[in-house]
């Protein structure tokens, strides 16, 4: 008989001094700010696109969705690469604390 683990692991990150979390199951990797190319006339949350090991993906600023004042990403910013429905995208965050769970 297999024992099930009900523990849920999350990556805790910060935006505007507030803590948030994303499931480890959706997180593919965490990177330093890779830079981006803007997309003209895009949604306010769309920072631009970037290439990670040859794979082009969008970079989003969650501040636009969470009501936090937007800011230009800094070199100290981190990017959480997440995968939803077989599509990868990057969330730009101020800092990543650690994995809990």
C-alpha positions as CSV (number, residue, x, y, z in Angstrom):
1,X,0.0,0.0,0.0
2,X,1.3,3.4,-1.0
3,X,1.2,6.2,1.6
4,X,0.1,9.5,0.2
5,X,1.8,12.8,1.1
6,X,-0.7,15.6,1.6
7,X,2.0,18.2,1.9
8,X,1.8,21.1,-0.5
9,X,5.1,22.7,-1.5
10,X,5.2,26.4,-2.5
11,X,7.8,28.9,-3.6
12,X,7.4,32.1,-1.6
13,X,8.3,35.3,-3.4
14,X,7.9,39.1,-2.7
15,X,6.3,41.9,-4.7
16,X,6.2,45.4,-3.2
17,X,7.0,44.1,0.3
18,X,4.2,41.6,0.3
19,X,4.7,37.8,0.3
20,X,3.0,35.5,-2.2
21,X,3.4,31.9,-3.2
22,X,3.2,29.6,-6.2
23,X,3.0,25.9,-6.2
24,X,6.3,24.1,-6.8
25,X,4.4,21.8,-9.3
26,X,3.9,24.8,-11.6
27,X,7.4,26.3,-11.1
28,X,10.0,25.2,-13.6
29,X,12.9,27.4,-12.6
30,X,14.0,30.7,-11.0
31,X,16.3,33.0,-12.9
32,X,18.1,36.3,-12.4
33,X,16.6,39.1,-14.5
34,X,17.3,38.1,-18.1
35,X,16.3,41.3,-19.8
36,X,13.4,41.6,-22.1
37,X,12.2,43.1,-25.4
38,X,9.0,45.2,-25.2
39,X,5.9,44.4,-27.1
40,X,4.2,47.6,-28.4
41,X,0.6,48.2,-27.4
42,X,0.5,45.2,-25.1
43,X,-1.5,44.7,-21.9
44,X,0.0,46.8,-19.0
45,X,1.0,43.6,-17.2
46,X,3.1,42.4,-20.2
47,X,6.7,43.5,-19.6
48,X,7.8,42.0,-22.8
49,X,9.3,38.7,-24.1
50,X,12.6,37.0,-23.3
51,X,14.5,33.9,-24.5
52,X,15.5,31.3,-22.0
53,X,17.8,28.7,-23.6
54,X,16.3,29.4,-27.0
55,X,12.7,29.3,-25.9
56,X,10.8,32.6,-26.2
57,X,8.3,33.4,-23.5
58,X,6.3,36.3,-22.1
59,X,7.3,38.2,-19.0
60,X,4.5,39.4,-16.8
61,X,4.4,41.9,-14.0
62,X,1.9,40.6,-11.4
63,X,1.7,44.0,-9.9
64,X,-0.8,45.0,-12.6
65,X,-3.2,42.2,-11.4
66,X,-2.6,42.6,-7.7
67,X,-3.1,46.4,-7.4
68,X,0.6,47.0,-6.5
69,X,2.3,50.0,-8.0
70,X,4.3,48.9,-11.1
71,X,8.0,49.4,-11.2
72,X,10.7,48.8,-13.8
73,X,12.4,45.5,-13.3
74,X,15.9,45.8,-11.8
75,X,19.0,43.6,-12.3
76,X,18.3,42.3,-8.8
77,X,14.8,41.2,-9.9
78,X,14.1,37.5,-10.2
79,X,11.9,35.7,-12.7
80,X,9.9,32.6,-11.8
81,X,9.3,30.5,-14.9
82,X,6.0,28.7,-14.5
83,X,4.1,26.3,-16.7
84,X,0.3,26.4,-17.1
85,X,-1.5,24.2,-19.7
86,X,1.8,23.4,-21.4
87,X,2.7,27.0,-21.9
88,X,5.6,28.7,-20.1
89,X,5.8,32.2,-18.9
90,X,7.9,34.3,-16.5
91,X,6.6,36.3,-13.5
92,X,9.0,39.1,-12.6
93,X,9.3,39.4,-8.8
94,X,11.4,41.4,-6.3
95,X,12.8,38.5,-4.5
96,X,12.4,34.7,-3.9
97,X,12.5,33.6,-0.3
98,X,12.5,29.8,-0.4
99,X,10.5,26.7,-0.9
100,X,8.1,25.8,2.0
101,X,6.3,22.5,2.5
